[in-house]
């Protein structure tokens, strides 16, 4: 089996890892309550999706 003759530098390692970072989730505003929510999901603050109430959220 082949073995590396020289050690890879930190710069080379870091260049390879430059694309491994996580991206933050995309958020859009709910048209009913204006709270941020993921797109194509039911709003967990008001329970609406596409203008219809999908889940009933109890008022505190």
JOLIN-V812029 format. One line per field, one symbol per residue. burial: b if it has 24 or more other C-alpha atoms within 12 Angstrom, else e. A space follows every 10 residues. Layout:
burial: ???
This chain:
burial: eeeeeeeeee eeeeeeeeee eeeeeeeeeb eeeeeebeee ebbebbbbbe eeeeeeeeee
